[in-house]
Amino acid sequence: MRFRRAASAILLAAVVAGVAAAALIAEQRSASFAARAGQLQRTWAHDLAVGVPASGIAPLRAELGAESPRGGWWSPAWWTTDGSSLLARLDRDTASVYASAMSAARGRAATALAAWQGEVSTERAWLAPAQIAAVTRWSADLRTATTPARLDSLAASWQGRLALARTTVLSAQREAQQRQLAAAVAAAGGPSGLLATAGQDLSRAQADNLDPGEVPTLVGQLQGQIARGAATAQAAGALYGGLQQLDQLLALNDQLNGEIRPLELLADQAAAEGTPGAAGFLAGYAAIHTAFLAGRDDAALAPLQERVTTLQSQIQSALAADRCGHDVGGGKVITVSISLEEMVMYDGGCVVNATPVTTGRPGFPTLPGSFHVMAKFSPFQFISSYPYGSPGWYPPTWVQWAMLYDYGGYFIHNAWWEAQDAFGPGSQDEVAQDYASHGCVHVPTALMPWLYGWTPIGAAVIISD
């Protein structure tokens, strides 16, 4: 009996000791968890204070509240877990949130610094030496900043200084532009000189059917200021700027005008040679010419430059690819198209040269047909067979090179009185300028020495409508 009582006492003592030991472990776990959780809360408070966004901390706090073991130290929950895995995960996530906040803030500061460096690079001439030197100091500040708040403070400071610097630079640039504009106006002859230039430009624009833009209005404003005896600097500056734009439009128009005539002659050459695609080239030129005549401003004329270049390249490529194989007969042959005002020279069916020409004027046409060179003269004097005062009369005229191809008095010859760029379509109708011939074929003087030397007696001359 005594033995049984002793065994029961021992068992009871063991149970009590086990419970006490478990309670001690649970108490230790609960206390350790609470201490580490408190440290996390302090870390989060610190991180928020140094600029970590609340949106990054809030989920961590929610996770701690939701997943922490429940109950006091006596709770059975502490017998199976110490919460260390949760705390370790939250420690890692806290460090990650802080690193992300630092990275984002450093990126914002670096962007602000890069913007300032760009401003220094492009606007150095307008900045004070101290502003330029600040870049080195700011780069060091960026490297040594250790909190998001510090980085954001640097970014805000730099952005503010950048805005101020840009305001200062723009103000200085405007003042410099005003000085330059005043100097330009003075160099243009002042208000009176600008008005004289405007009158000339407006006349040119009207003659070429171009839109003068704001120039007429600006002219009226400047004239009004002068009439009232008011200050003219602003109105003169505005007119100067308007004239710059109008001058650019006039220059573009002149450039295109100088390019379109050669393009027409190139398309005519392709048609005279029977080059594949020639009809399309003529249509392309006609479309460009129509658009040029209708175009009144930069928006309409500027695209024509590319169209001219493209069509020119296409025609030149086609002419190069189709140089030989023309069915014009053997040997040296000269062909003339009256409608195209174009001469092409062949040798063995291959194109050797080509040129725009001028054929007979109305009433004195160049006759189509097949001929051959009968005689060559250098120099040669033409004497009119018509009486003085009649429409067909002309004074005795010497030319340097002439080749007779028809006994009716029809020659291929140079015409020194005809401008180099006057040959080609339309030149046969230029009666007022006395360019057109009385039935002969005029060749540009610059080419005629070569043609005269290249052409043998007996060479075929084919003239077509």
Helices and strands as residue ranges (DSSP letters): H 2-49, H 54-67, H 77-80, H 84-123, G 124-126, H 129-144, H 148-187, H 190-207, H 215-228, H 233-273, H 278-294, H 298-321, E 332-337, E 342-347, E 350-356, E 369-372, E 375-377, E 380-382, E 397-399, E 402-406, E 410-414, G 420-422, G 427-429, E 441-443, H 448-454, E 460-464
